[in-house]
Amino acid sequence: MEKLKNYLKLSSAEIGKVIFPTKEQVRNAFITVFAVVAVISLFLALVDVVMSYSLSKLI
């Protein structure tokens, strides 16, 4: 039982050290991730269209 109490005490102390992101940081990270994914998706779509067009003309 003493080990459990010690574990809970140490766990609580570690949780107290955690720095959670602010609402603004989460929003900025979301916008950044969304923009990067959108740019990569558009690039891959463009490559797909170019390759599809090239192969259709080749065949």
Secondary structure, 3 states (H helix, E strand, C coil): CHHHHHHHHHHHHHHHHCCCCCHHHHHHHHHHHHHHHHHHHHHHHHHHHHHHHHHHHHC
